[in-house]
Amino acid sequence: VFDIIRAIAQHKDEAEGKIELRIGGNRNEDKLISTIKQNGLEETVIFEGWVSGEKKLRLLNWADVYILPSFNEGLPISILEAMSYGCPIISTPVGGIPEVVDDNGILVTPGNQEEIWRAIKKYIDHPEAISQEGKASLKNVRTYLPAHVMTHLRKIYLEMAEVIE
């Protein structure tokens, strides 16, 4: 998340008034708040603290794009949740992320603040991409939704039952 803040800080004039970044989490809170203030980004970057329940639903409904520039992940549920709300994704090609981020977002090199900025800037300059890639997110996430997974699990169990008989 500090890479996102630094990327925005380096392009503050271009970002100001065009984006609002909301950050959720409960790690390094003091350092995070301090970094936002030190870079004069209080109007652009808002720290939400821990996000769950109704607050999470409100933020997912509010968001245009979801950013998770991780250095290490499996397949983050947060990305799947954002996709289910029609958000394009900016993330890194670590773990299982490339399996779900294809035509519905942008993959950036972990730690590369300039790539993060270019990804953000793409959506500033081409707001139509938000809608197009958001629709792709909705399509791509379907195979991870409970109804789909349960249908396939049921099929597997029925096939196993036939083999056992």
matplotlib code that plots the C-alpha trace (Angstrom):
import matplotlib.pyplot as plt

x = [0.0, 3.0, 3.9, 0.5, 0.8, 4.3, 3.1, 0.3, 2.6, 5.1, 2.2, 0.3, -0.5, -2.0, -3.9, -5.4, -9.1, -9.2, -8.9, -9.8, -8.0, -9.5, -7.2, -8.5, -6.5, -5.1, -1.3, 1.2, -1.7, 0.5, 3.1, 0.3, -1.4, 2.0, 3.0, -0.3, 0.2, 3.9, 3.0, 0.1, -2.4, -5.1, -7.6, -6.8, -6.0, -8.3, -7.4, -10.5, -9.0, -10.3, -13.0, -15.7, -19.4, -21.5, -18.5, -16.9, -20.2, -20.4, -16.8, -17.1, -20.2, -18.4, -15.2, -14.5, -11.2, -9.6, -5.8, -3.8, -0.1, 1.0, 4.5, 3.1, -0.4, -2.3, -5.6, -6.9, -10.6, -10.6, -9.8, -12.7, -15.0, -14.0, -14.6, -18.0, -18.8, -17.7, -14.4, -11.4, -8.3, -4.8, -2.6, 0.7, 1.4, 2.0, 0.3, -3.0, -3.7, -2.9, -5.5, -8.2, -6.8, -6.6, -8.9, -10.4, -7.4, -3.7, -0.9, 2.1, 5.6, 5.6, 7.1, 7.2, 5.5, 5.7, 3.8, 1.2, 0.8, 0.5, -2.2, -4.1, -3.6, -5.1, -8.4, -8.2, -7.6, -10.0, -13.0, -14.7, -12.2, -13.7, -17.0, -15.5, -13.1, -15.7, -18.0, -15.1, -14.5, -18.2, -17.8, -14.4, -15.5, -18.5, -16.6, -15.5, -19.0, -20.7, -23.5, -21.0, -18.6, -21.4, -22.7, -19.3, -18.7, -22.1, -21.1, -17.8, -19.5, -22.1, -19.4, -17.4, -20.6, -21.1, -17.5, -17.8, -21.0]
y = [0.0, 2.3, 1.8, 3.1, 6.2, 6.9, 6.5, 9.0, 11.3, 11.3, 12.4, 14.5, 17.3, 14.8, 12.8, 15.7, 16.0, 13.0, 10.1, 9.2, 6.3, 4.5, 2.2, -0.5, -2.6, -2.7, -2.9, -0.1, 2.4, 5.1, 4.9, 4.9, 8.0, 9.7, 8.9, 10.3, 13.5, 13.9, 13.7, 16.2, 13.6, 14.0, 15.1, 12.2, 9.2, 8.2, 5.6, 3.6, 1.3, -2.3, -2.9, -5.6, -6.0, -3.1, -0.9, -3.4, -3.5, 0.2, 0.6, -2.1, -0.4, 2.9, 1.7, 2.0, 0.1, -2.3, -2.2, -4.9, -4.6, -7.6, -9.1, -12.5, -13.9, -17.1, -16.2, -13.2, -13.4, -9.6, -9.6, -12.0, -9.9, -6.8, -8.6, -9.7, -6.0, -5.2, -3.6, -3.8, -5.0, -3.5, -6.1, -8.1, -11.4, -13.3, -16.5, -17.2, -13.6, -14.0, -16.7, -14.2, -10.9, -11.0, -8.8, -7.3, -5.4, -4.7, -6.6, -4.6, -5.6, -5.8, -2.6, -0.8, 2.5, 3.9, 0.9, 1.4, 5.0, 4.2, 1.6, 4.2, 6.8, 4.5, 4.6, 8.3, 8.9, 6.1, 5.9, 3.7, 1.0, 0.9, -0.3, -2.6, -4.3, -4.3, -6.4, -8.7, -9.0, -10.0, -12.6, -14.0, -14.3, -16.5, -19.8, -18.8, -18.0, -20.4, -21.5, -22.5, -24.2, -26.1, -27.4, -28.8, -30.2, -32.0, -33.4, -34.7, -36.3, -38.0, -39.3, -40.6, -42.3, -44.1, -45.4, -46.7, -48.6]
z = [0.0, 0.6, -3.1, -4.1, -1.9, -3.2, -6.8, -6.2, -4.3, -7.3, -9.5, -7.1, -9.5, -12.1, -9.4, -7.3, -7.9, -10.3, -7.9, -4.3, -2.8, 0.1, 2.0, 4.4, 6.8, 10.3, 9.9, 10.2, 10.8, 12.4, 9.6, 7.0, 8.4, 8.7, 5.1, 3.8, 5.8, 4.9, 1.2, 1.5, 0.3, 2.9, 0.3, -2.1, 0.2, 3.0, 5.5, 6.4, 9.1, 9.3, 6.7, 7.2, 7.2, 6.0, 5.6, 3.2, 1.2, 1.1, -0.1, -2.7, -4.1, -4.1, -5.8, -9.5, -9.4, -6.9, -6.2, -4.4, -5.3, -3.2, -3.2, -2.0, -2.2, -2.9, -4.5, -2.5, -1.6, -1.7, -5.4, -6.1, -3.9, -5.9, -9.2, -8.0, -7.6, -11.2, -10.4, -12.7, -10.8, -10.5, -9.0, -9.3, -11.0, -7.8, -6.6, -8.3, -9.2, -13.0, -13.2, -12.4, -13.7, -17.5, -19.6, -16.4, -15.2, -15.2, -13.6, -12.4, -11.2, -7.4, -6.0, -9.3, -8.4, -11.9, -13.3, -10.5, -11.5, -15.2, -14.3, -12.3, -15.0, -17.6, -15.7, -15.3, -19.0, -20.2, -17.8, -20.4, -19.5, -16.0, -17.4, -20.0, -17.6, -14.8, -17.0, -17.7, -13.9, -13.4, -16.1, -14.9, -11.3, -12.0, -11.7, -8.1, -6.9, -4.4, -6.8, -9.5, -7.0, -5.3, -8.7, -9.5, -6.1, -6.3, -9.7, -8.3, -5.3, -7.5, -9.8, -6.8, -5.5, -8.8, -8.8, -5.2, -6.0]

ax = plt.figure().add_subplot(projection="3d")
ax.plot(x, y, z, "-o")
ax.set_aspect("equal")
plt.show()
